[in-house]
Amino acid sequence: MTKEWALEHCITRSESDVAGEPYRGKVRDVYHLNTDTLGIVVTDRISAFDHIMKQAIPFKGQILNRLSAFAFEKTEDILPSHVLEVPHPNVTIAKKCDPIPIEIVMRGYLTGHAWREYKLGKRELCGVSLPGGMREHQKFPEPILTPATKATEGHDEDISEEEILDKKIVTPEQWALIREKAMELFQRGTRVAAEQGLILVDTKYEMGYYKGELTLIDEVHTSDSSRYFYLDGYQRRFDNNLPQKQLSKEFLREWLMDKGFRGQPGDPLPDLPDSFRWSIYQRYAELYETLTGEKWVPARVESLNEDLNRIFSDYLRD
């Protein structure tokens, strides 16, 4: 496969003749196959500031799908996942869960959105008090949980744990378990990353209920849902106020902000040049190889519609 072929054959949209029209999220197309089962197609779409970019990233969907499968397996003893099988590079067959409309964001360092708020003078994030005198990329004394609403349209918004309970989104008992499991998942992700020379800076989890059991859904510890720094050189860069070497989507956000795009009404959405798209792909592949210890080998997908019809047909009967 050539670079030119890969750039021209990104999967931006899936179709299935047998499964009907899917729900299309920012990255995933979700098909309801039967009362208990979803067919999830991870496309090559990429989003930032809650906007889908006009151009996609080669093989991004494959990398996210395989990286999630790897990470779900690493955390299965903490919380069961929705994964039933991964029968295709871009496809996961999953349990149909009742999702909790909250993004459970864990932060270990003052970076990204948290830093942007801190820099504005705010010393509280989602009801969590932040220490004074911190610098960008500084490690928190302990990881903090900063939830956000899971918006169906528009921007996700910060929400405090107290507000979650006041709005009765979940019960106090449910939230206590969600909080406990989020902390355990972050500890596990931190350990797995450290073993591979990475720092898990922050991440978000999504959870739901499958037949009454709390279940981890969506994706976990991927480059779309997480931010990683390289452990080697972190302290030197921090001490010298230098940018951290990181594997995340933050560099895309920074590129967009340099172009004047912050996701606000009226902001023109820039085109992603092919050279930049390829560099994004290389970063995703680098994270996959670093985190899993495996060489990344993309699969050539040329007939996704036919693949989906074949895979989904087995599940279209209750």
Secondary structure, DSSP 4 states (H G I P E B T S, - for coil): --HHHHHHS-------TTT-PPEE-SSEEEEEEETTEEEEEE-S--EETTEE-SS--TTHHHHHHHHHHHHHHHHTTTS-BSEEEEEETTEEEEE--EE-SEEEEEEEES-THHHHHHHTT--EETTEE--TT--TTPEEEEEEE--EE--SSS---B--HHHHHHTTSS-HHHHHHHHHHHHHHHHHHHHHHHHTTEEEEEEEEEEEEETTEEEEES--S-TTTEEEEESTTHHHHHHTTPPPPEESSHHHHHHHHHTT-SS-TTPPPPP--HHHHHHHHHHHHHHHHHHH-S-------S-HHHHHHHHHHTTS--
